[in-house]
């Protein structure tokens, strides 16, 4: 069923905007201004909808923020992991993961640099109900998926049986956040890609 045909507000009244596009606009607004710095006026303007339409479709500001977090975790946040899981060669898989991270840290189509979770959402942990558990879940799920990929290489005999999969998964995840931090500080893609080969060797040695 198309989102534009879903009933919102009063029964029989269809939404006249694209739910996903509106949610993406809200996410980019929170990303740029932060949770506290974003007003309802900012959100309705960015989303191109009225206040009543926003409340009917997404709830209040907090509920919209949580939906934006979930949207990012399901889409943008997974791109590096997909690159890591889809490459057969483990060295190329790590390189693909890091290149994907560097790309969205320096060239994200929204204009925002870095990671929405690290740059914006992390600052609202403890202040906005529902954020902390989402951050913890995102971190744990990422560690698990990265670790599982290393475990697969152990089963194939590519990596030694005593290879510390979870520890290296966490290190790879932490490297990701380092690239995000540097990208947000203004480092270019060219600068960030210079040491990738060394990073890959470090992770699988």
Phi, psi and omega in degrees: 000131179290136182301329183291347180258359180287142182286135177225148178065235181288145181301134177090358180256109184283153174287142180248031176216159180277119184301313184292319178296320179294320180292321177297319178297321178295316180300315180295329178289315176299320182300316183284322188253346186082163183296309183293327183279354181263123178262165176298326178296319176301317184290313181295324179294313181294322183277344179070033180226167179276164177303311179301322179293322179297311181297320182294321184273324189236349185088206182278185183301316180298314181297322177296318179300315180295321177295324178294321177298314181297322180295317180294316181298326181281334186247280185300313186299337184269348185304312178296324180293320177299318178298322181291321184277339187268351180260129183290320181281124187295323178295316178292329179295315179296317179299318179297321177300309183293322178296322178295318178298314181297321181298311183283346176277345183235336187229027183300135185298340179285343184094344178278140180255146179100209183238132181302318182294314183283321186278331185237303188298320182301331181286347181254006175297131181087348180252328181243119182299132178101346182281316184303313181294328178290320177295315180298317180297318180297318180293313182294319180294322178294314178303317182295314182292321178293318179297320180298325179292321176293321178300323178299320179292329176292319178296327180280348181086007179286318176253148180297155184297334180264014178298129184281081187304309184294320180296319179287329176297316179294322179295317178298318178298317179293324175299319178305313182292329176295318177296320178300314181299315181293321178297319179293331179281352176113003178294142181275164177300321180299316180294318185288336182272352185300322186255017184300316182301319179293322178297319181297314179299319180301320185285331184248006179280000000 
